[in-house]
């Protein structure tokens, strides 16, 4: 996961902790990314619904990162 961009918009690295709690702002950023991906045809409506539900109930940054 090193070098990936986290839901906070920052690059993850060896010193980052993906088990940090996700904030509402983190969830909102992932929701925006998912909606854009669906608009670009990268996700079906069903995939979008599943991922939005998961994003809004995610508790950690790693759970959010897995959705994108």
PQR file with spaces between the fields and no chain letter, atoms N, CA, C, O and H, PARSE charges and radii, in Angstrom:
ATOM       1  N    UNK     1       0.812   -1.183    0.000 -0.4000 1.5000
ATOM       2  CA   UNK     1       0.000    0.000    0.000 -0.0000 2.0000
ATOM       3  C    UNK     1       0.857    1.249    0.000  0.5500 1.7000
ATOM       4  O    UNK     1       0.334    2.348   -0.180 -0.5500 1.4000
ATOM       5  N    UNK     2       2.102    1.117    0.188 -0.4000 1.5000
ATOM       6  CA   UNK     2       3.010    2.247    0.225 -0.0000 2.0000
ATOM       7  C    UNK     2       2.945    3.032   -1.071  0.5500 1.7000
ATOM       8  O    UNK     2       3.012    2.459   -2.159 -0.5500 1.4000
ATOM       9  H    UNK     2       2.527    0.224    0.335  0.4000 1.0000
ATOM      10  N    UNK     3       2.816    4.346   -0.951 -0.4000 1.5000
ATOM      11  CA   UNK     3       2.781    5.188   -2.127 -0.0000 2.0000
ATOM      12  C    UNK     3       1.394    5.439   -2.669  0.5500 1.7000
ATOM      13  O    UNK     3       1.230    6.276   -3.557 -0.5500 1.4000
ATOM      14  H    UNK     3       2.762    4.811   -0.067  0.4000 1.0000
ATOM      15  N    UNK     4       0.379    4.739   -2.164 -0.4000 1.5000
ATOM      16  CA   UNK     4      -0.981    4.981   -2.622 -0.0000 2.0000
ATOM      17  C    UNK     4      -1.523    6.228   -1.944  0.5500 1.7000
ATOM      18  O    UNK     4      -1.018    6.655   -0.906 -0.5500 1.4000
ATOM      19  H    UNK     4       0.512    4.058   -1.443  0.4000 1.0000
ATOM      20  N    UNK     5      -2.555    6.806   -2.543 -0.4000 1.5000
ATOM      21  CA   UNK     5      -3.178    7.980   -1.948 -0.0000 2.0000
ATOM      22  C    UNK     5      -4.326    7.514   -1.069  0.5500 1.7000
ATOM      23  O    UNK     5      -5.194    6.759   -1.508 -0.5500 1.4000
ATOM      24  H    UNK     5      -2.965    6.459   -3.386  0.4000 1.0000
ATOM      25  N    UNK     6      -4.321    7.968    0.166 -0.4000 1.5000
ATOM      26  CA   UNK     6      -5.339    7.579    1.131 -0.0000 2.0000
ATOM      27  C    UNK     6      -6.589    8.435    0.956  0.5500 1.7000
ATOM      28  O    UNK     6      -6.568    9.419    0.218 -0.5500 1.4000
ATOM      29  H    UNK     6      -3.616    8.581    0.522  0.4000 1.0000
ATOM      30  N    UNK     7      -7.681    8.066    1.634 -0.4000 1.5000
ATOM      31  CA   UNK     7      -8.897    8.876    1.565 -0.0000 2.0000
ATOM      32  C    UNK     7      -8.700   10.300    2.073  0.5500 1.7000
ATOM      33  O    UNK     7      -9.506   11.181    1.771 -0.5500 1.4000
ATOM      34  H    UNK     7      -7.698    7.267    2.234  0.4000 1.0000
ATOM      35  N    UNK     8      -7.649   10.533    2.832 -0.4000 1.5000
ATOM      36  CA   UNK     8      -7.376   11.880    3.322 -0.0000 2.0000
ATOM      37  C    UNK     8      -6.716   12.732    2.252  0.5500 1.7000
ATOM      38  O    UNK     8      -6.523   13.934    2.439 -0.5500 1.4000
ATOM      39  H    UNK     8      -6.994    9.817    3.077  0.4000 1.0000
ATOM      40  N    UNK     9      -6.364   12.099    1.111 -0.4000 1.5000
ATOM      41  CA   UNK     9      -5.717   12.825    0.028 -0.0000 2.0000
ATOM      42  C    UNK     9      -4.213   12.857    0.152  0.5500 1.7000
ATOM      43  O    UNK     9      -3.541   13.511   -0.646 -0.5500 1.4000
ATOM      44  H    UNK     9      -6.521   11.123    0.960  0.4000 1.0000
ATOM      45  N    UNK    10      -3.665   12.158    1.145 -0.4000 1.5000
ATOM      46  CA   UNK    10      -2.221   12.138    1.357 -0.0000 2.0000
ATOM      47  C    UNK    10      -1.661   10.789    0.941  0.5500 1.7000
ATOM      48  O    UNK    10      -2.367    9.781    0.948 -0.5500 1.4000
ATOM      49  H    UNK    10      -4.210   11.627    1.793  0.4000 1.0000
ATOM      50  N    UNK    11      -0.394   10.781    0.582 -0.4000 1.5000
ATOM      51  CA   UNK    11       0.255    9.517    0.214 -0.0000 2.0000
ATOM      52  C    UNK    11       0.528    8.707    1.468  0.5500 1.7000
ATOM      53  O    UNK    11       0.996    9.234    2.478 -0.5500 1.4000
ATOM      54  H    UNK    11       0.180   11.599    0.577  0.4000 1.0000
ATOM      55  N    UNK    12       0.227    7.418    1.388 -0.4000 1.5000
ATOM      56  CA   UNK    12       0.547    6.550    2.511 -0.0000 2.0000
ATOM      57  C    UNK    12       1.995    6.120    2.408  0.5500 1.7000
ATOM      58  O    UNK    12       2.554    6.052    1.314 -0.5500 1.4000
ATOM      59  H    UNK    12      -0.153    6.991    0.568  0.4000 1.0000
ATOM      60  N    UNK    13       2.577    5.841    3.499 -0.4000 1.5000
ATOM      61  CA   UNK    13       3.971    5.443    3.511 -0.0000 2.0000
ATOM      62  C    UNK    13       4.241    4.525    4.683  0.5500 1.7000
ATOM      63  O    UNK    13       3.318    4.125    5.392 -0.5500 1.4000
ATOM      64  H    UNK    13       2.122    5.896    4.388  0.4000 1.0000
ATOM      65  N    UNK    14       5.503    4.192    4.888 -0.4000 1.5000
ATOM      66  CA   UNK    14       5.846    3.258    5.949 -0.0000 2.0000
ATOM      67  C    UNK    14       5.416    3.730    7.336  0.5500 1.7000
ATOM      68  O    UNK    14       5.140    2.897    8.200 -0.5500 1.4000
ATOM      69  H    UNK    14       6.253    4.517    4.312  0.4000 1.0000
ATOM      70  N    UNK    15       5.351    5.030    7.572 -0.4000 1.5000
ATOM      71  CA   UNK    15       4.999    5.533    8.889 -0.0000 2.0000
ATOM      72  C    UNK    15       3.520    5.809    9.074  0.5500 1.7000
ATOM      73  O    UNK    15       3.105    6.209   10.162 -0.5500 1.4000
ATOM      74  H    UNK    15       5.576    5.706    6.870  0.4000 1.0000
ATOM      75  N    UNK    16       2.708    5.605    8.033 -0.4000 1.5000
ATOM      76  CA   UNK    16       1.287    5.910    8.160 -0.0000 2.0000
ATOM      77  C    UNK    16       0.542    4.726    8.753  0.5500 1.7000
ATOM      78  O    UNK    16       0.987    3.584    8.640 -0.5500 1.4000
ATOM      79  H    UNK    16       3.045    5.280    7.150  0.4000 1.0000
ATOM      80  N    UNK    17      -0.596    4.999    9.385 -0.4000 1.5000
ATOM      81  CA   UNK    17      -1.383    3.948   10.017 -0.0000 2.0000
ATOM      82  C    UNK    17      -2.750    3.865    9.363  0.5500 1.7000
ATOM      83  O    UNK    17      -3.603    4.718    9.610 -0.5500 1.4000
ATOM      84  H    UNK    17      -0.958    5.927    9.477  0.4000 1.0000
ATOM      85  N    UNK    18      -2.979    2.841    8.523 -0.4000 1.5000
ATOM      86  CA   UNK    18      -4.265    2.715    7.855 -0.0000 2.0000
ATOM      87  C    UNK    18      -5.396    2.360    8.810  0.5500 1.7000
ATOM      88  O    UNK    18      -6.563    2.389    8.417 -0.5500 1.4000
ATOM      89  H    UNK    18      -2.286    2.148    8.322  0.4000 1.0000
ATOM      90  N    UNK    19      -5.075    2.027   10.052 -0.4000 1.5000
ATOM      91  CA   UNK    19      -6.115    1.690   11.019 -0.0000 2.0000
ATOM      92  C    UNK    19      -6.614    2.915   11.788  0.5500 1.7000
ATOM      93  O    UNK    19      -7.349    2.782   12.767 -0.5500 1.4000
ATOM      94  H    UNK    19      -4.127    2.004   10.371  0.4000 1.0000
ATOM      95  N    UNK    20      -6.216    4.095   11.344 -0.4000 1.5000
ATOM      96  CA   UNK    20      -6.755    5.316   11.934 -0.0000 2.0000
ATOM      97  C    UNK    20      -8.236    5.409   11.627  0.5500 1.7000
ATOM      98  O    UNK    20      -8.688    4.943   10.581 -0.5500 1.4000
ATOM      99  H    UNK    20      -5.619    4.203   10.549  0.4000 1.0000
ATOM     100  N    UNK    21      -8.983    6.001   12.522 -0.4000 1.5000
ATOM     101  CA   UNK    21     -10.422    6.167   12.299 -0.0000 2.0000
ATOM     102  C    UNK    21     -10.665    7.115   11.138  0.5500 1.7000
ATOM     103  O    UNK    21      -9.979    8.125   10.980 -0.5500 1.4000
ATOM     104  H    UNK    21      -8.615    6.379   13.371  0.4000 1.0000
ATOM     105  N    UNK    22     -11.637    6.773   10.346 -0.4000 1.5000
ATOM     106  CA   UNK    22     -12.035    7.615    9.223 -0.0000 2.0000
ATOM     107  C    UNK    22     -12.997    8.691    9.717  0.5500 1.7000
ATOM     108  O    UNK    22     -13.896    8.418   10.512 -0.5500 1.4000
ATOM     109  H    UNK    22     -12.194    5.952   10.474  0.4000 1.0000
ATOM     110  N    UNK    23     -12.799    9.897    9.243 -0.4000 1.5000
ATOM     111  CA   UNK    23     -13.700   10.991    9.593 -0.0000 2.0000
ATOM     112  C    UNK    23     -14.835   11.051    8.578  0.5500 1.7000
ATOM     113  O    UNK    23     -14.801   10.372    7.551 -0.5500 1.4000
ATOM     114  H    UNK    23     -12.069   10.119    8.597  0.4000 1.0000
ATOM     115  N    UNK    24     -15.824   11.859    8.872 -0.4000 1.5000
ATOM     116  CA   UNK    24     -16.921   12.052    7.913 -0.0000 2.0000
ATOM     117  C    UNK    24     -16.381   12.682    6.629  0.5500 1.7000
ATOM     118  O    UNK    24     -16.860   12.380    5.536 -0.5500 1.4000
ATOM     119  H    UNK    24     -15.852   12.410    9.705  0.4000 1.0000
ATOM     120  N    UNK    25     -15.395   13.548    6.763 -0.4000 1.5000
ATOM     121  CA   UNK    25     -14.798   14.176    5.580 -0.0000 2.0000
ATOM     122  C    UNK    25     -14.093   13.128    4.722  0.5500 1.7000
ATOM     123  O    UNK    25     -14.158   13.189    3.495 -0.5500 1.4000
ATOM     124  H    UNK    25     -15.006   13.793    7.651  0.4000 1.0000
ATOM     125  N    UNK    26     -13.421   12.168    5.357 -0.4000 1.5000
ATOM     126  CA   UNK    26     -12.769   11.081    4.620 -0.0000 2.0000
ATOM     127  C    UNK    26     -13.819   10.272    3.858  0.5500 1.7000
ATOM     128  O    UNK    26     -13.631    9.946    2.686 -0.5500 1.4000
ATOM     129  H    UNK    26     -13.368   12.119    6.354  0.4000 1.0000
ATOM     130  N    UNK    27     -14.912    9.956    4.527 -0.4000 1.5000
ATOM     131  CA   UNK    27     -15.992    9.205    3.881 -0.0000 2.0000
ATOM     132  C    UNK    27     -16.566    9.999    2.705  0.5500 1.7000
ATOM     133  O    UNK    27     -16.824    9.437    1.640 -0.5500 1.4000
ATOM     134  H    UNK    27     -15.064   10.220    5.479  0.4000 1.0000
ATOM     135  N    UNK    28     -16.762   11.287    2.897 -0.4000 1.5000
ATOM     136  CA   UNK    28     -17.315   12.130    1.836 -0.0000 2.0000
ATOM     137  C    UNK    28     -16.406   12.168    0.616  0.5500 1.7000
ATOM     138  O    UNK    28     -16.888   12.147   -0.517 -0.5500 1.4000
ATOM     139  H    UNK    28     -16.553   11.744    3.762  0.4000 1.0000
ATOM     140  N    UNK    29     -15.082   12.226    0.838 -0.4000 1.5000
ATOM     141  CA   UNK    29     -14.143   12.229   -0.290 -0.0000 2.0000
ATOM     142  C    UNK    29     -14.234   10.932   -1.086  0.5500 1.7000
ATOM     143  O    UNK    29     -14.198   10.957   -2.316 -0.5500 1.4000
ATOM     144  H    UNK    29     -14.691   12.243    1.758  0.4000 1.0000
ATOM     145  N    UNK    30     -14.351    9.803   -0.399 -0.4000 1.5000
ATOM     146  CA   UNK    30     -14.459    8.517   -1.084 -0.0000 2.0000
ATOM     147  C    UNK    30     -15.781    8.431   -1.834  0.5500 1.7000
ATOM     148  O    UNK    30     -15.821    7.913   -2.950 -0.5500 1.4000
ATOM     149  H    UNK    30     -14.381    9.782    0.600  0.4000 1.0000
ATOM     150  N    UNK    31     -16.855    8.926   -1.245 -0.4000 1.5000
ATOM     151  CA   UNK    31     -18.154    8.946   -1.928 -0.0000 2.0000
ATOM     152  C    UNK    31     -18.047    9.747   -3.222  0.5500 1.7000
ATOM     153  O    UNK    31     -18.575    9.330   -4.253 -0.5500 1.4000
ATOM     154  H    UNK    31     -16.822    9.346   -0.338  0.4000 1.0000
ATOM     155  N    UNK    32     -17.374   10.882   -3.176 -0.4000 1.5000
ATOM     156  CA   UNK    32     -17.189   11.695   -4.388 -0.0000 2.0000
ATOM     157  C    UNK    32     -16.410   10.931   -5.452  0.5500 1.7000
ATOM     158  O    UNK    32     -16.782   10.946   -6.625 -0.5500 1.4000
ATOM     159  H    UNK    32     -16.945   11.220   -2.338  0.4000 1.0000
ATOM     160  N    UNK    33     -15.323   10.260   -5.046 -0.4000 1.5000
ATOM     161  CA   UNK    33     -14.510    9.481   -5.986 -0.0000 2.0000
ATOM     162  C    UNK    33     -15.353    8.377   -6.617  0.5500 1.7000
ATOM     163  O    UNK    33     -15.275    8.152   -7.824 -0.5500 1.4000
ATOM     164  H    UNK    33     -15.021   10.248   -4.093  0.4000 1.0000
ATOM     165  N    UNK    34     -16.153    7.692   -5.813 -0.4000 1.5000
ATOM     166  CA   UNK    34     -16.989    6.607   -6.323 -0.0000 2.0000
ATOM     167  C    UNK    34     -18.043    7.118   -7.304  0.5500 1.7000
ATOM     168  O    UNK    34     -18.299    6.487   -8.330 -0.5500 1.4000
ATOM     169  H    UNK    34     -16.216    7.876   -4.832  0.4000 1.0000
ATOM     170  N    UNK    35     -18.641    8.240   -6.994 -0.4000 1.5000
ATOM     171  CA   UNK    35     -19.652    8.806   -7.904 -0.0000 2.0000
ATOM     172  C    UNK    35     -19.035    9.217   -9.230  0.5500 1.7000
ATOM     173  O    UNK    35     -19.637    9.020  -10.286 -0.5500 1.4000
ATOM     174  H    UNK    35     -18.433    8.753   -6.161  0.4000 1.0000
ATOM     175  N    UNK    36     -17.849    9.783   -9.182 -0.4000 1.5000
ATOM     176  CA   UNK    36     -17.159   10.162  -10.419 -0.0000 2.0000
ATOM     177  C    UNK    36     -16.828    8.908  -11.227  0.5500 1.7000
ATOM     178  O    UNK    36     -17.004    8.885  -12.446 -0.5500 1.4000
ATOM     179  H    UNK    36     -17.360    9.944   -8.325  0.4000 1.0000
ATOM     180  N    UNK    37     -16.345    7.859  -10.542 -0.4000 1.5000
ATOM     181  CA   UNK    37     -16.017    6.605  -11.229 -0.0000 2.0000
ATOM     182  C    UNK    37     -17.255    6.012  -11.895  0.5500 1.7000
ATOM     183  O    UNK    37     -17.175    5.506  -13.014 -0.5500 1.4000
ATOM     184  H    UNK    37     -16.202    7.878   -9.552  0.4000 1.0000
ATOM     185  N    UNK    38     -18.388    6.070  -11.222 -0.4000 1.5000
ATOM     186  CA   UNK    38     -19.623    5.555  -11.810 -0.0000 2.0000
ATOM     187  C    UNK    38     -20.035    6.404  -13.012  0.5500 1.7000
ATOM     188  O    UNK    38     -20.490    5.874  -14.026 -0.5500 1.4000
ATOM     189  H    UNK    38     -18.453    6.481  -10.312  0.4000 1.0000
ATOM     190  N    UNK    39     -19.876    7.703  -12.897 -0.4000 1.5000
ATOM     191  CA   UNK    39     -20.199    8.599  -14.008 -0.0000 2.0000
ATOM     192  C    UNK    39     -19.309    8.365  -15.215  0.5500 1.7000
ATOM     193  O    UNK    39     -19.720    8.582  -16.355 -0.5500 1.4000
ATOM     194  H    UNK    39     -19.506    8.133  -12.074  0.4000 1.0000
ATOM     195  N    UNK    40     -18.082    7.920  -14.956 -0.4000 1.5000
ATOM     196  CA   UNK    40     -17.140    7.615  -16.037 -0.0000 2.0000
ATOM     197  C    UNK    40     -17.336    6.207  -16.589  0.5500 1.7000
ATOM     198  O    UNK    40     -16.626    5.791  -17.504 -0.5500 1.4000
ATOM     199  H    UNK    40     -17.748    7.744  -14.030  0.4000 1.0000
ATOM     200  N    UNK    41     -18.303    5.470  -16.031 -0.4000 1.5000
ATOM     201  CA   UNK    41     -18.590    4.121  -16.507 -0.0000 2.0000
ATOM     202  C    UNK    41     -17.689    3.046  -15.923  0.5500 1.7000
ATOM     203  O    UNK    41     -17.652    1.926  -16.433 -0.5500 1.4000
ATOM     204  H    UNK    41     -18.880    5.808  -15.287  0.4000 1.0000
ATOM     205  N    UNK    42     -16.961    3.373  -14.861 -0.4000 1.5000
ATOM     206  CA   UNK    42     -16.049    2.405  -14.253 -0.0000 2.0000
ATOM     207  C    UNK    42     -16.736    1.496  -13.238  0.5500 1.7000
ATOM     208  O    UNK    42     -16.199    0.447  -12.879 -0.5500 1.4000
ATOM     209  H    UNK    42     -16.991    4.283  -14.447  0.4000 1.0000
ATOM     210  N    UNK    43     -17.910    1.889  -12.778 -0.4000 1.5000
ATOM     211  CA   UNK    43     -18.686    1.089  -11.835 -0.0000 2.0000
ATOM     212  C    UNK    43     -20.121    0.984  -12.334  0.5500 1.7000
ATOM     213  O    UNK    43     -20.663    1.932  -12.903 -0.5500 1.4000
ATOM     214  H    UNK    43     -18.346    2.740  -13.069  0.4000 1.0000
ATOM     215  N    UNK    44     -20.730   -0.179  -12.116 -0.4000 1.5000
ATOM     216  CA   UNK    44     -22.150   -0.323  -12.431 -0.0000 2.0000
ATOM     217  C    UNK    44     -22.958    0.324  -11.308  0.5500 1.7000
ATOM     218  O    UNK    44     -22.409    0.663  -10.259 -0.5500 1.4000
ATOM     219  H    UNK    44     -20.289   -0.949  -11.654  0.4000 1.0000
ATOM     220  N    UNK    45     -24.242    0.490  -11.527 -0.4000 1.5000
ATOM     221  CA   UNK    45     -25.113    1.067  -10.502 -0.0000 2.0000
ATOM     222  C    UNK    45     -25.110    0.205   -9.241  0.5500 1.7000
ATOM     223  O    UNK    45     -25.109    0.728   -8.126 -0.5500 1.4000
ATOM     224  H    UNK    45     -24.687    0.214  -12.379  0.4000 1.0000
ATOM     225  N    UNK    46     -25.110   -1.120   -9.423 -0.4000 1.5000
ATOM     226  CA   UNK    46     -25.085   -2.020   -8.269 -0.0000 2.0000
ATOM     227  C    UNK    46     -23.774   -1.905   -7.496  0.5500 1.7000
ATOM     228  O    UNK    46     -23.772   -1.873   -6.265 -0.5500 1.4000
ATOM     229  H    UNK    46     -25.111   -1.544  -10.328  0.4000 1.0000
ATOM     230  N    UNK    47     -22.655   -1.843   -8.231 -0.4000 1.5000
ATOM     231  CA   UNK    47     -21.350   -1.688   -7.574 -0.0000 2.0000
ATOM     232  C    UNK    47     -21.289   -0.367   -6.818  0.5500 1.7000
ATOM     233  O    UNK    47     -20.776   -0.305   -5.700 -0.5500 1.4000
ATOM     234  H    UNK    47     -22.657   -1.868   -9.231  0.4000 1.0000
ATOM     235  N    UNK    48     -21.809    0.678   -7.427 -0.4000 1.5000
ATOM     236  CA   UNK    48     -21.819    1.986   -6.776 -0.0000 2.0000
ATOM     237  C    UNK    48     -22.623    1.924   -5.480  0.5500 1.7000
ATOM     238  O    UNK    48     -22.161    2.403   -4.444 -0.5500 1.4000
ATOM     239  H    UNK    48     -22.225    0.628   -8.335  0.4000 1.0000
ATOM     240  N    UNK    49     -23.816    1.342   -5.527 -0.4000 1.5000
ATOM     241  CA   UNK    49     -24.650    1.238   -4.329 -0.0000 2.0000
ATOM     242  C    UNK    49     -23.931    0.489   -3.211  0.5500 1.7000
ATOM     243  O    UNK    49     -23.941    0.921   -2.058 -0.5500 1.4000
ATOM     244  H    UNK    49     -24.191    0.953   -6.368  0.4000 1.0000
ATOM     245  N    UNK    50     -23.303   -0.645   -3.561 -0.4000 1.5000
ATOM     246  CA   UNK    50     -22.594   -1.441   -2.560 -0.0000 2.0000
ATOM     247  C    UNK    50     -21.439   -0.656   -1.945  0.5500 1.7000
ATOM     248  O    UNK    50     -21.248   -0.652   -0.728 -0.5500 1.4000
ATOM     249  H    UNK    50     -23.295   -0.995   -4.497  0.4000 1.0000
ATOM     250  N    UNK    51     -20.679    0.002   -2.803 -0.4000 1.5000
ATOM     251  CA   UNK    51     -19.505    0.734   -2.307 -0.0000 2.0000
ATOM     252  C    UNK    51     -19.896    1.978   -1.519  0.5500 1.7000
ATOM     253  O    UNK    51     -19.228    2.328   -0.546 -0.5500 1.4000
ATOM     254  H    UNK    51     -20.834   -0.001   -3.791  0.4000 1.0000
ATOM     255  N    UNK    52     -20.969    2.649   -1.927 -0.4000 1.5000
ATOM     256  CA   UNK    52     -21.423    3.815   -1.166 -0.0000 2.0000
ATOM     257  C    UNK    52     -21.859    3.401    0.231  0.5500 1.7000
ATOM     258  O    UNK    52     -21.530    4.063    1.215 -0.5500 1.4000
ATOM     259  H    UNK    52     -21.512    2.365   -2.717  0.4000 1.0000
ATOM     260  N    UNK    53     -22.597    2.309    0.311 -0.4000 1.5000
ATOM     261  CA   UNK    53     -23.033    1.815    1.617 -0.0000 2.0000
ATOM     262  C    UNK    53     -21.831    1.476    2.491  0.5500 1.7000
ATOM     263  O    UNK    53     -21.798    1.812    3.675 -0.5500 1.4000
ATOM     264  H    UNK    53     -22.864    1.771   -0.488  0.4000 1.0000
ATOM     265  N    UNK    54     -20.845    0.808    1.897 -0.4000 1.5000
ATOM     266  CA   UNK    54     -19.640    0.448    2.644 -0.0000 2.0000
ATOM     267  C    UNK    54     -18.854    1.691    3.058  0.5500 1.7000
ATOM     268  O    UNK    54     -18.329    1.752    4.170 -0.5500 1.4000
ATOM     269  H    UNK    54     -20.872    0.535    0.935  0.4000 1.0000
ATOM     270  N    UNK    55     -18.772    2.678    2.170 -0.4000 1.5000
ATOM     271  CA   UNK    55     -18.025    3.908    2.484 -0.0000 2.0000
ATOM     272  C    UNK    55     -18.663    4.657    3.643  0.5500 1.7000
ATOM     273  O    UNK    55     -17.967    5.168    4.521 -0.5500 1.4000
ATOM     274  H    UNK    55     -19.198    2.629    1.267  0.4000 1.0000
ATOM     275  N    UNK    56     -19.964    4.719    3.641 -0.4000 1.5000
ATOM     276  CA   UNK    56     -20.652    5.477    4.681 -0.0000 2.0000
ATOM     277  C    UNK    56     -20.661    4.766    6.031  0.5500 1.7000
ATOM     278  O    UNK    56     -20.937    5.385    7.059 -0.5500 1.4000
ATOM     279  H    UNK    56     -20.529    4.304    2.927  0.4000 1.0000
ATOM     280  N    UNK    57     -20.359    3.464    6.031 -0.4000 1.5000
ATOM     281  CA   UNK    57     -20.288    2.736    7.294 -0.0000 2.0000
ATOM     282  C    UNK    57     -18.852    2.381    7.686  0.5500 1.7000
ATOM     283  O    UNK    57     -18.627    1.768    8.729 -0.5500 1.4000
ATOM     284  H    UNK    57     -20.135    2.961    5.196  0.4000 1.0000
ATOM     285  N    UNK    58     -17.885    2.762    6.855 -0.4000 1.5000
ATOM     286  CA   UNK    58     -16.477    2.456    7.137 -0.0000 2.0000
ATOM     287  C    UNK    58     -16.011    3.187    8.388  0.5500 1.7000
ATOM     288  O    UNK    58     -16.369    4.340    8.628 -0.5500 1.4000
ATOM     289  H    UNK    58     -18.068    3.260    6.007  0.4000 1.0000
ATOM     290  N    UNK    59     -15.210    2.493    9.170 -0.4000 1.5000
ATOM     291  CA   UNK    59     -14.699    3.090   10.397 -0.0000 2.0000
ATOM     292  C    UNK    59     -13.228    3.448   10.320  0.5500 1.7000
ATOM     293  O    UNK    59     -12.754    4.285   11.089 -0.5500 1.4000
ATOM     294  H    UNK    59     -14.919    1.557    8.974  0.4000 1.0000
ATOM     295  N    UNK    60     -12.491    2.821    9.395 -0.4000 1.5000
ATOM     296  CA   UNK    60     -11.055    3.072    9.302 -0.0000 2.0000
ATOM     297  C    UNK    60     -10.674    3.535    7.908  0.5500 1.7000
ATOM     298  O    UNK    60     -11.412    3.328    6.945 -0.5500 1.4000
ATOM     299  H    UNK    60     -12.876    2.142    8.771  0.4000 1.0000
ATOM     300  N    UNK    61      -9.512    4.163    7.816 -0.4000 1.5000
ATOM     301  CA   UNK    61      -9.004    4.599    6.514 -0.0000 2.0000
ATOM     302  C    UNK    61      -8.733    3.420    5.612  0.5500 1.7000
ATOM     303  O    UNK    61      -8.942    3.518    4.403 -0.5500 1.4000
ATOM     304  H    UNK    61      -8.912    4.330    8.598  0.4000 1.0000
ATOM     305  N    UNK    62      -8.272    2.301    6.158 -0.4000 1.5000
ATOM     306  CA   UNK    62      -7.993    1.138    5.322 -0.0000 2.0000
ATOM     307  C    UNK    62      -9.270    0.583    4.710  0.5500 1.7000
ATOM     308  O    UNK    62      -9.247    0.093    3.581 -0.5500 1.4000
ATOM     309  H    UNK    62      -8.102    2.221    7.141  0.4000 1.0000
ATOM     310  N    UNK    63     -10.379    0.648    5.432 -0.4000 1.5000
ATOM     311  CA   UNK    63     -11.657    0.189    4.875 -0.0000 2.0000
ATOM     312  C    UNK    63     -12.077    1.088    3.722  0.5500 1.7000
ATOM     313  O    UNK    63     -12.629    0.606    2.733 -0.5500 1.4000
ATOM     314  H    UNK    63     -10.397    1.046    6.349  0.4000 1.0000
ATOM     315  N    UNK    64     -11.825    2.376    3.834 -0.4000 1.5000
ATOM     316  CA   UNK    64     -12.161    3.296    2.750 -0.0000 2.0000
ATOM     317  C    UNK    64     -11.247    3.098    1.545  0.5500 1.7000
ATOM     318  O    UNK    64     -11.702    3.120    0.402 -0.5500 1.4000
ATOM     319  H    UNK    64     -11.376    2.767    4.637  0.4000 1.0000
ATOM     320  N    UNK    65      -9.966    2.905    1.806 -0.4000 1.5000
ATOM     321  CA   UNK    65      -9.003    2.738    0.728 -0.0000 2.0000
ATOM     322  C    UNK    65      -9.354    1.512   -0.120  0.5500 1.7000
ATOM     323  O    UNK    65      -9.187    1.536   -1.339 -0.5500 1.4000
ATOM     324  H    UNK    65      -9.596    2.887    2.735  0.4000 1.0000
ATOM     325  N    UNK    66      -9.828    0.466    0.506 -0.4000 1.5000
ATOM     326  CA   UNK    66     -10.184   -0.759   -0.211 -0.0000 2.0000
ATOM     327  C    UNK    66     -11.321   -0.532   -1.211  0.5500 1.7000
ATOM     328  O    UNK    66     -11.462   -1.295   -2.167 -0.5500 1.4000
ATOM     329  H    UNK    66      -9.964    0.447    1.496  0.4000 1.0000
ATOM     330  N    UNK    67     -12.117    0.488   -1.006 -0.4000 1.5000
ATOM     331  CA   UNK    67     -13.271    0.757   -1.875 -0.0000 2.0000
ATOM     332  C    UNK    67     -12.893    1.468   -3.161  0.5500 1.7000
ATOM     333  O    UNK    67     -13.667    1.482   -4.118 -0.5500 1.4000
ATOM     334  H    UNK    67     -12.002    1.108   -0.230  0.4000 1.0000
ATOM     335  N    UNK    68     -11.714    2.054   -3.188 -0.4000 1.5000
ATOM     336  CA   UNK    68     -11.302    2.767   -4.390 -0.0000 2.0000
ATOM     337  C    UNK    68     -10.236    1.974   -5.062  0.5500 1.7000
ATOM     338  O    UNK    68      -9.729    2.382   -6.106 -0.5500 1.4000
ATOM     339  H    UNK    68     -11.085    2.042   -2.411  0.4000 1.0000
